[in-house]
Amino acid sequence: MKKTWVIIPCFLLIVGNLMAQSKAVWRGNQYQIEKGAKIRLGVDNDKLGEALVNLWNTVHPEAKGVVEYMNFGAAGGADQITALQGEAPDVALVIDGEVGRNFQSLLQLDKVITDGAAKFAQEPFYSGANAGAVIKYVPIAYDGMAFAWNKTMMEALKLDTSDKNKDGLPDAFDTWEEIFDLAKKWQTSRPTYKGKPVTIVYPMCLDEVWSGYSNLTAGKFRIFPDKKAENPSFETPEFLAGLEFIKAAADAMISVEANGVKTPGASMVWRWDDALNNETAPFFLVGTWMDVNGAETKGGYDIKFGPMPTWKGNRLSPFVKTKGFVINGFTKYPSAAHELYRLLYTKEGLQTLVNNSAYIPALKKGAPNTPNYRNDPNKAEMSVAFAFNYPEPTLTLPKNPAKKAMDGYYGIGLNLELRAVWDGEKTPAQAQATIVDLYKKWYAENNK
């Protein structure tokens, strides 16, 4: 009978009380590969897994076959619990927010790795996911959403798409005031595109509060700015300004139904894929996992990327996380695992990542291992846009470190209050007061 291992959000949490001691042996310019080593690499798609195994076999023909990959699903899904039969990954791709909660099950990285990572790893993801000098995680790619606009659609609608200042946004629509004015104009003169009326200017999301976070940043709000789990800053004027932005968007009718009635708040759900694949709106958000190139090829249109437009001079900022690799603390071959880890973060490793997945490397500007985007200009544009995103906090509750502070943001029914503002059932101030009370209650109940 095979053993069953339990993977908690993207990586292994093995029950046991003895972890593998780091015996990584550095020799010359690589780590020693133990005799008889077998390393399993956990990734979230087959194409990437096969490419990384091929890279290992090319770089290490003397150790061909040592590395094999396993696809254990979308790495980093919140509260995802996956049971696997047999051996678990020795090296696994994980989301940064889960590292802290599973820190004891991971192997501390060797100094050669961490010294190299300090030269290219993007802050604050690198330090935020680790524990001081104890480094067990190195970010490798962004996981988030970037602002997008459909150039082909806009030109067909006779909208100016020139970008003379080269900021990634059309000059005529680099503020939300301008986008809202367009929405108001379309109420009296509804345009059509490819034979269908355009009823959505921007498919703002209220019911899915991860991608909807950017709405709340219109007044410079940033959640947990002082890195204290008890203080999400919901009571601030900056947060109130974000709620007022949602009201302004509702007043501008940026999303209406076929009959011209404002889209109900309960219907302001995840519509980003529809905007990308079916051209339902000229402005929208695109996630790093979404197939932009495939949509463009199939539909024959051109999608452009840039930072989010400003509102009253303040630039909106979506969440962004990172994914990176960790080494299983119970691996039988820590040195070979380190050699695979080292290879994954080389320029060749990152180029393999870029060429065989939707991932965009999260690197310092001018990092020596920066890959090229010659075959994918969309990734180059999205990479620039991510410089304006806000890292999703990875804080845990002080008395309950198994619980993330962001669980409060996601679990207090915030979406219902945002809906109420959009629908006009509550004023921004009334919704703010409720949200403040909801988080205080949640924190008291969970910080035990």
N, C-alpha and C positions, 0 to 999 in steps of 0.2 A: 504493500500500500504506500502510495507516495505521500510525502508530507505536504501540508497546505500552508502556504505563507500568506500573510495578509499585508497588502500594500495600502498604506494610508496616505491620501493625496499625493500620488505619483511615485512614492518610493517606499522601500521596505522598512517596516518597523518590526523587527524580529524579537520575539520573547526570549530572553536569555540574560545572563549576568556576566558573561565574559565576551568582550569584543576583541577583534583581531588587533594585535599591536602593530603599529606602523613599522614595517621592515623593508621599506622602500630603499633600494640600493642604487645610488647614482654612480654610473661609471662612464666617464668621458662626456658624452653628450646625450645620454639616454639612461633610463632605468633598466636594471637587469630584469630579464624575464625568467621567472622560476621554471625549473625543469618540470615538464608535465602540466604547465599552467593552462587553464581554461577560463576565459573571461567572458561573461555575458554582459552585453551592453543594452540597457533599457532605453528605448526611444518610442516615439509616438507615430511613426509611419514607416512603412516598409522600404520605400525608395531611399530615404535617408539612412536607414539601418544598413541596407545593402551597400550603399556608397561608402559608408564609414568602414565597414568590414573590408571592402576592396582597397580603401586607402591604407588600412593597417597591413594588409597582405602585400601591397606594393612597397611600403616603407620597410616592412619586416618580412622579406621572403623567407628568412631563416625560421620565422615563427608563424608561417602561414597556417591558418586554421585555429590559431589560439583564441581569436576573438569571434564570437557569433553574436547576433543581435536578437532581441526579442521585442515585439511590439506589444506594449502593455497599455495601449490606449492613450487618450488625450492627457498628457502629463499636466498635473496641476489643477485638475477640476476640484472645485470646492466641495469638501465633504465626500469626495469619491472614495469608496472602499472597494478594492478589487482583490479577490482571492485568486492566487496563482498556484498551480500545481508544480511541484518540483523545485529546482533551483531558482533563486531570485537573482536580479541583476547585481553584478559586482560594481558596475558604474551605471548611473541612471540620470536621465534628464528630468529635472524637477522644477517646480515653481518656487520663487524665492520666499513667498509667504509661509511655506510649509517647513522651511529648513529649521527655524527656531523651535517649533513644536516637536521635532524629531531629531534634535541635535545630538542626543546621546547615542543614537543608532548609526551615526555617520563617522567615517574615519577622518582624523585630522590630516590635512594635506601637508606633504613634505615641504621644507623650506625652499627648495629649488623651484617648486611650483608657485608658492606664494610670493617669492621674490620677483618672479617673472610676471605674475598677475598684477602686482602693484604698478607695473608700467603700462598696462592696458585696460584694467578692469574699470568699468564705469561706476562712479559714485553717484548717489549714496547707496546703490544696490549692494555693492561689495561689502562695505563695512556694516550696513544695516542688517544683512542676513547672517552675519557671523558674530562671534562673541569675543570682542577685543582682539588679542593676539592669536586666538584659536580660530583658524580658518578651515572651514570644511566645505565651502561653497564659493564658486567663482561664476559670476554671471556671464552668459555667452550671447544671449539674444533678447531683444525686446518682446514683450507680450502685451499688446495694447491696441489702441485705435488712433488713427490719424484722420484729419479733416480732408475730405475729397470733394472735387467738383468735376462734373461731366462737361468737358470742353466742347465735345461734339454736340451734345444736347443744347448747351447754352448758345452756341453759334447758330444752330438751327432756329432758336427762339429769338434771334437777332439781339442777343445780349453781348456786351463788350467783354471780351476775355483777355484783353491785352494786360501784360504784367511787366510794365516798364521798370518798376523798382526791383524786380526779380526776387520778391519775397515768397513766391509760391502761390500767391492768391491773385485773382483778377483785380486790377486797381479799382474797378467800379463796384466791387463787392468785397472789400477787405474789412468792412465793419458790419456788425449786425444791424445797425441802423439802416444801412443801405439794403441789406437783405430783407428786413421787415418792410421797407418802403416798396420793394418789388412785390412782396406778398400782398400788400394793400392794393397796389396797382392791378394785380391779377384778379382781385375780387370783382372789378368792374369790366375787365377785359381778359377773360379766361383764355389762355393760349392752348393750342393743341400741339402734340408732338407725336409723330408717327401714327396719326389718326386718332389719338386719345387725348382728352383734356388733362392738363397738368394741374392736379389738385394739391400737390405737396411741394412746398419750396424747400423745406428741411424737415425730415421725419424725426423730429425731437422725440426722445424716449423718456418717458416718465415712470413706466411700470417696471423697467429693468434698471435698477439704480446704479449698477456698475458703469455702463456706458452713459447713463444719464448724469453722472457726477459732474461732467463739464458744465452743465447748465448752472450748477450751484457756484461755480467759480467766477461768474461774471462780475462780481464785486471784489475780486481778489481773495475770496474765501479759500482756505486750504485746511483740510481736516487734520486734526491732531498736530497743529503747527509746533507745539512745544514738546512733542513726543511723550505726552502724558495721557494714558488711556482714559483717565477720568475727564479729560477736557477735549471734546471734539470741536469746540468753538461754535456750536450751534446758536449760542445766544448773541453772537457778535453782529454788528452792522454789516459786515462783509457777507455773512450768510443770508441775512435778510435781503441784501441786494441781489443775490442769486435767485431767491424766490420772486423778487420783483421782475427779474429778467424773464422768468417763466410766464408771469402775468402779461408782460409786454409782448411776448411771442404769441400768447393766446389772443390778445387784442389785435395783433397784426394778422391773425388768421393764417399762420404759416402752414397749417395742415387742415384741409377741409374734406368733407365727403363729396361724393359725386353730385349730391343735390345742393352743394354750396354751404351746408351747415358745418360749423366747426367740429372737427374730429373730437369725440368724447375722450375725456382723460383716460378712461379705462381701456381705450383702443390705442393709446399712445405707447405701444409696445415695441419690441424689437422689430424694426423694419429696414435695417441696414442692408441685409442681403438683397431684399427686394429692390432697393435703390440702386445697388451695384449691378445686379443681374437683369433687372427688368426696366431700368431707367425711369423710375417713378418720381424722381426728384433731382434737381440740378446740384444740390448741396447735401452732403451726408457724411457719415463716418465709415471708415473701413478698418477692419481688424487685420492684424498681421497674418492670421490664419486663412483669410479669405482669398480666393483665387482671382486676383485682379486681372492677370494676364489672360486667363481663360475667358473671363467675361468680355474683355476687350476684343479678343480674337473672334469669339462667337458672335458678338453684337456689332462689331465694326465701329467701335467708338473709342475715344481717348479720355482716360481718367487722369486727372492731375491731383497733386497733393501739396499741402502747405500747412502752416500753423493755423489754428482756429482764428477766425476774425475777432476783432475787439468789440467791446460794448462799453460805451462811455470812456473809451481809452484803455480799458482793461482787456487783456487777451485771455480768452477762455482756455482751460487746460484740462484735457482728459486724463484719466488715470493711465499709468503704464506700470507694468511689472516686468520682471525678467525671468527667464529660465536659464538654467545652468546645470552643470553636472556635479554630482556628488559620488563619493565612493562608499559603498556599503561597509559599515564597520565590522561585518562578519566575513568579509571576503577571505578566501583561503590563499589568495595570491596578491598581496598588497603591492608588491613591486611591479608586477605586470599590470595591475590596475592603474598604478601611477603612470606607467609608460603610455597606456591608452589615453589616460587623462591628459598627459602632456601633449600628445598628438592632436587631440581634439581642439586644443587652443592655439595650435600653430596656424600660420597663414594658410597652409594647405588644408588644415582641418576646417577652418572657417569658410574657405572657398567651397569646400565640399558641402558644408551646411547651406550656404547661399544657393548653390546650384541644384540642390536636391530637396529643398523645403521652402516654405513661405517665410522662414525666420529671417530676421534682420539683425546682424550682430550689434551688441551694445558695447561699444568701445570708446575709449578716450579719443579725442581728436588727434590724428597723426599717429595712432598706435601702430607699432611695427608689424602687427599681424592683420592689418586691415585688408580685407579681400576687395576685389573689384566688382563693380556692378555693371560692367559693359553689356551684359546680356539681359539686364533687368533695370532700366531707368526708374521704374516705379519704386523699387526698393531704395534706390538712391534718394528719391524725393521723400519717401516716408521716413528714412533715416534722419533727414534734416528736420522734419516736422516733429519728431519725437524729442528733440531738444527742448521743446516748450511744454512737454507733458509733466504731470506730477506723479512722483513715485507713490504707489499705493502703500500706505504704512503697514509695517509688519509687527506692530506692537502687540504684546500679550498683556492680559490683566495681571496686576502685581500679585494678587492672592490666588490667582487661578491661571497659571501660565499655559494650560492646555487650551485656553479660550483666547481667541484673537479679539483685539479691540474693534477691528473692522466687522466682526460678527454683529456688533451692535448697529453699525450703519446699515447692514443688510437685513437685520432681523427685527427692527422696531416698527415696521410698517411705514417707512418713509414714503414709499410710493403712493400710499393713500392720501398723504398730506399734499404731495405734489399734484396729484390728480385734482384735489379740492381747489388748489390755487388756480390751476388751468381752467377748471369748469366754472370758476367764480363762486364756489360755495364757501370759500374762506378767503380772507385777505392774507397777503403774505405775512403780516404780523401775527395774525391768529394761528396760522400754520406753524410759524416759528415757535411760538409759545408751546404748542402741543409737542413738537419735535424735541424741544429741550426737555420737557417732562418725560417723554417716552424714553429718551436715552438715560436719564438719571435713574429711572425705575429699572431699566435693563441692567445698568451697571451695578446697582445695589444687589440685584438678584443673582448676578453671575460672578461678581468679584468676591468669592468666598472660598 
